[in-house]
Amino acid sequence: MYRGFPARPGQFETAMSQIIHHPEYNSTLILRSEVVAEHVAPDPPSTHTPSLDGYTSIKTIHRKLLPRRPGRDAGLEQMCTMYTDTADNQQTISVLVLTPILEPGSPLPYYHPSVSHLAFRYIPSEDFDGNGTLSIETIPLPSTTPDITPNSRLYRTCLALLDTLHRYGWGALVNYKKRMSHDRIIGREEYQDLYLVMRERHKSRVAEWCEGTDPLKHVFEDIGIATYLMLLWKDMYSSPNGVRQQSNSRSQSERPWDTWPRPQAGFLDLGCGNGLLVHILVSEGYLGHGIDVRARHSWTSYPPATQSSLHVHALTPTSLLPDTYLTPGVFLIGNHADELTPWVPVLSALHDASGYLSIPCCAWAFDERFTRAKSRDALFPVPQSDSEWVENLGLGGDGNYASAYSAYRIWIAALSEWCGWEVECDALRIPSTRNWAIVGRRRVDIPGGRENAEKIIEEVRARGLFKTRRPEGKAGDH
């Protein structure tokens, strides 16, 4: 049991909704749940909707649990039945019963405890102190004797579920609002389904890693970014320019992205580093290039198609002259691009890019390190305390610059608008604390964006602090 649960009407129901619709918050082995059917009218008692003395079932949700690793764990359908006290005229939900739906003889997946029913119950306080009690009760599988000692898996699972339900209740009580907003541009289900495919196709890079950095972090992070870009481009571009047409339906079902829209002039990864993001995109049929001031060990481990797309090249953002790789219509990628991060929206405006995605990491201004104090003397207007503007964009933090990183995101977003882009922000599902993405995929229908970008270049030139980095090694080899 868990005492001290808030007793405000509906609090338990709000917390239960999180348990039902977001099981992945309590188990890393679960990807998500999908609702199969929902019934408001009470169903007749069955093995999947048990009858409880003193309670009336008023709502049932039939859901499917999807595993994070389908090759290892199976999915599971489950009935989520909600009950109200029969004597409660308000019909406030106070019991939730989770019941797995199994074919005879079928085993339960590892992520589900070995029980046939698992129930959460809210018990109001008898002394009216404003707090109630949560309890969790289970019915073991037939012919089994569960281990309920404190060190057993079932005990620990139940305790974790109670703790999660309690946290959800308090969050609802204090109107907790997440500071990080996922899935604002690309839907969660669409992203997760494609990510699972991409992970299987490219996870071998972990064993083939040539760099001194953590392969698990970098490989799966770039797989996630590539997945996001593929879906972003699918949504952005209306015609599949330069797309290979598959000759049979089997090929299309195996690689549906071959017929998806993509940037007409390809992509350009600024400061591509180990080149893995470029490799994943090129391997999946996307045209583009990655540039950096020095080659990495990984570059020679990629196939010829990827190697020909990786280049040692020093970009001079303060120059208005044409650049070999900054062609009109290109889509710019700034994946933890450090010093080039603030230049991404500027270059996108100056060179007629079709859009850009920037994932800020180390905070750099145009010719020096970014600081919150200096952001108030920026070369363009930056909102100082417009929390509504920040909230509408989903930038996290607040208009009062709660942290240096949130201040930097706000600064980059304001810069993007100043350069004529309709700025959007999303929190990527990647293994990094620097997972905020600022996206420009539409130009704002107002004059001045290009002119503003040119003004920034003029100001930076006048200060004379910016120095283009020189290519390292044998630049001609790539």
N, C-alpha and C positions, 0 to 999 in steps of 0.2 A: 504494500500500500504506500501511497504518497500523500501526505497531509499538507494542507496549505494551498490547495488549488483555488483560484479565484472563483467566486460563486455568482458572478453576474450572469443573468439569464442569457443563454446562447453562447457563452464562452466555451463550454465544452464542445458544442457543435462546431464552432469555428476551428478549434484545435483538431477535432476529428477530421475535418475536411482536409487539413494539411497531411494527416496520417494517410488518408485514402489516396489523395492525388499526388503526393510526393513521397513515396516509399524510399526513393533513392537518397533522401536526407538521412535515413537511418541505416542504410546498408550500401557499402561501396560496390557490392556485387550486383545491385539492381540499377538498370539504366533509367527506367521510368515506368509508369503505369498508364494504360490506355483503357478508357471506359468502353465496355462492350455494350451495355444496356443499363438503363436506370428506370426504376419503378417507384412511383410515389405511393400508389395504392398498396395496402398490405397484401402480401402473398400468403397463400396457405402454408402452414408449417411443413417443412421438409428437412432432409438431412443438410441442405444448404442454407435454409432459413429456419433455425431451430425455434421452438416455442419456449418462452421464458415465463415462469410463474410471476404474476404481478406486473408484467410488462406487455406492451403491444407494439408489434413491428409496424413502422409507418413509412419506411423508405429503404430501398435496396439498391445497391450499385454493384453491377457485375463488372469486374475489372480484370485486366490481364497484366501480369507483371512481366516485364521484358528484362532479360539479363544483360549485364554489361558485356559479357563474353559469351555469345551464343554458342560458340564451339565447345564450351566447357560446361555451361549450365543451361538447363531447359527453361522455357517460359512456364508460367503457371497462371491459370485462371482462378479467380477468387470471388466469393460473394461477401459483400460488406453490408451487413444488415444493421439498421439503426432502430432503436426502441425508445419508447417513452413510458414513464410510469403510468399504469392504467388509471390511477387516481388523479393524474395531473391534467387538469382541464386546459392548460396552456400547451400541452403536447410538446414540452421541452425535451429534446433528446438527451438521454442520460446513459445509454448503453450502446456500444458498438461491438458487433461480433464479426470476426474475420474467419471465413471458412474456405479452405482450399477445395477446389473441384478436381477430383482425381478419378481416373479410370481404375477399376478394380485391379489390384496388383501393381499399379504404377507407383514409383517412389517419389517422394517430395524432393524438390531441388535443395541443394545444400543451404541456400540462403534463407529457407523457410524452416522454422522450428518444427520438430516432430510432434505436431499436435493436430487434431482434427478440427478444433475450434479454439480461437483466442479472443477473449472478450475484455474490453475496457469498460469500466463502470465508474460513474461519478456519483458519490454519496454526499448529499448536502449535510452541512453541519447542523447538529441538533441544538447547539447553544447560540445559533445565529450570530456567530462572530465574523461572518462574511467569508469564511474559508470552508471548503469542503475537502473531501478525500477522494483520491483516485485509487482504484484497484485494478489489477489485471489478473485474469483467471484463465486457465487453460483446461482442455480435455485432451488427454493423450490419445494417440492412435491406438486402435484396437490391438490387443495382445502385446502392448508395450508397457514398461514401467519406467517412467521418466525420472531422470536424475535431477532433483531440485535442490541440491546442496549449493551453497553460495559460489562455489567455483565452477559449477556446471555451465554448459553453453546455454541451456534453456533459461536458467536463472539470470545470467548476464544479459541475454537478449531481452527478457521481460523488463529488467531494470532499465536498460537503455531505452526501450519503448516508452516506459513511464516517464522517464526524464525528458524525452523528446516531447511527449504530450503536454507535460507541465510547462516546458519552455514555450510551446506554441500558445498555451492559454495565457501566460503572462505577456507574451508579445501582443496578443489581441487586446488584452486589458489596457496596456499602455500605448496602444496604437503604433506599435513598432513598424517602421518602414525601412525596407532594405535600401542600403546606400548604393548597392551595385545592381543595376538593372540589366539582366540578360535578355537575349532574343528580341530585341527591339526592331531589328532589320530582317534577320533570318530566323525562321521558326525553329523551335527546339527539336521537334520530331524530325523535320526534314534534315537538319544538321546532323543529329545523332545517327540517323539511318545511313547517311552517306559516309560519316566518319568511320563507322564500323567497317565499311567496305574498304575505305582508304587505309585504315590501320592494318588490315590483313594484307593489303597489297604492298605496303612499304615498311612494315615492322622489322623486316630483315636488316634494315639499315642500322639497327641497334648493335647487332653482332659485327657489322662491317665498319663501325665508327672509327675514324682516323684522327679525330681531334682529342685534345686533352680535357674537354668539357664533358659534362654528364650526358651520355647518349640517351638515357630514358627521357630526360627533360626535353632535350633539343629535338629529338626525332618526333616524339608525339606532339610537341608544341607546333612544329612546322607542318605535320600532317593535319592538325586542327586548323591552322591558318590557311593551308591550301584548300581544305574542305570548305571553309567559309568563303574564300574567294570564288571558287567554282559556283557556289550557289548565289553569291552576290552578282556575279557576271550573268548568270542565267536570268536573274531578275532584271538586271539593268539594260541589257541589249536585246533589241527586238528581232534581229536577224542573225542567223548563224554564219557570219562572214568567215570564209576560209575553213569551214568545218568539213572534215572527212565524212562522206556518206557511207554508211555500212551496207554491205551487200546482202545481209540476211538478218532475220529477226533475232536470232540467237546472239549475234554480236551486239545488236542494239540493247538486248536485255542485260548483257554482261557489262557493257560500257555505255550506258545511256547518255553520259555526258559528252560523247562524241558528237551528238547532234544538238547540244545546248549552245545558245548564243555565247559569244565571248568578245573581248575587245578587238576592234577592227585592225588596230595597229599593234596588237600584242600587249605585253606587259613589260615593265622595267622595274627590277628590284634594286633600289638604291642602297649601297652598302650591304651586298648580299652575303657577306661573311662566308660561312662554310658551304653555301650554295645549295643546301638541301631543299629549300623551298622552291628554288628554280628547277631543281632536278625532279621534284614531285610533279610540278605543273607541266614541265616538258614531257615527262613520261606519260602523262595522261592526255597528251595531244594538244596542249596549249602552246602557242608561239610567244616567245619573249626572251629577255636577256637579264642577266644579273651583272652588276658592276661593283668593283671594290678596288681600293688602292693597292691591295696585295692579294696574291693567290693563296689559297689554303691547301693543306695536305689532302683534304677531301676531294678537291677538284679532279685530281687524276684518277680517283676511284670510281668516278661516274662514267657511264657509257658515252660514246662519241657525240651523240645528239645533245647531251647536257653540257659536255666540255665545250662544244662550239657555241654555247649560249652564255658562258661565263667569261668575263673580260676584266683584265686589270686596266682600270680607266679612272682617272681623276676628274671628277666633275667640277666645273667652275660655275657655281650658281649665280655669281655676280656678273657674269657675262651675258649679254643679250644676243651674242652670236649663236648660230645654230650649233647643236651638239649632235654627234653621230647617233646617239640612242634616244634623244628627246624628240621624237617625231610626233607630228600632230595625230591625235587620236589614241596615243599610247595610254595605258593605265599605269599609274605610278604606285609603287609599293614601298612604304617606309617601315620595315619591320625592325624595331629597335635600332633605328638608323643613327642614333646619337647626334652628332653635329649637323647632319642633314635633315633632322626631323622638322625644324621650323621652315626649311626650304621646300618641303613637299607641296603644301598648298600654293606657295608662291610660284614654283616651277610649273605646277599644273595649270595655273592661270596664264603664265607667260608663253607656254609652248602648246597651248590648246589641247591639253590632255583630255581624255574622255572621262576621267575620274581618278580617284586615288584612295588608298587606305593607308592610314598612319597609325602605328602602335608605338606611342611614346615610351621611352625608357629613361635613359639618363637625360636630365633636363638641360638643354642647351638653347640659348638664344642665337641670334644670327652670327655673332662674332665673339661671344663670351658665354660663360656659364649663366644659366637662368637663376634668378633669385626673385623672391616675392616682392622685395623692395623695389628692384629695378623694373618689375613688370608694370609698375604704375607710371613709368616713364617710357612706355613702349612707343614704337613708331606707328602705332595704330590704336584705335579706341578699344579699351578693355573694360568690361563692366566691373565695377568695384564691389558692389553688394547686391547684384540683381539675382536673388535666389530663385525667382520664378524662371528666369532665362536658363539658369543652370539646371533646374529641375525638369523643365520641358525637354531639354536636350539629353537628359539622363546622364549628365557628366559626373554624378557622384559628388561627395563633399558638399559644399554650400557656397553661396556667394561671398561668404566671409573668409574664403581661402583656408579651410580647416587644416589642410596639410600642404606641404610644398608640392607634392605630386598632383593633388587636385587643383592647386593654383596653376600648375603647368598645363594641365588639360584644359582648363578654362582659357588660358592664354592662347593655346594652339587653336581652340575652337573659335575664339574671337578673331584670330588671324585668318582663319579659313573664310569666315564671313566677310572680312575686310577685302579678301581677294576675289570675292564674287561667287563663293560656293555656298550652296544650301547644306549646312553642316549637319551631320547625324552622328550619334555616338552609340556604341554598343560595347558590352562587356563580353569578351570572347571566352569560350569554354576551353581554355588551354591551361597547361600546368605552369602558370607564371603569375606572380603577383602584379606584374606589369601587363595586364591583359585588356586594357581599355583601347578600343579602336575608334578613331575619328575618321569618318567616311565622307568623301565628297563625290557624289554621283550625279548631281544636277547643278547647273549654273543658275544663280539667282538672276531673275529677269530685271536687273537694274544696271545702269551704266556705272563704270568706274572700277570694276574688279581688276582688269588688266593694268589700268593706270595706277591703281593703288599698289599693285605688285611692283611696278616699275619705280614708284616712289621709294619703296623699301630698299630696292637695290641702290638707288641714288644715295640714300641716307647711309647705307652700310659702306658704300665706296667712299663717301665723304669722311667717314670716321677713320678709315684706313686700317682697321684692326683685323679684318678678315684675311686669312691666308689659305689659298688652295693647297691641299695636301698633295705631295708628289707621289706618283706611283712607286711602289717598292718592288724589287726583283726585276725579272725580265718580262716587262709588260708585253712585249711582242709575242710571247709564247702563248697568249690566250686571246 
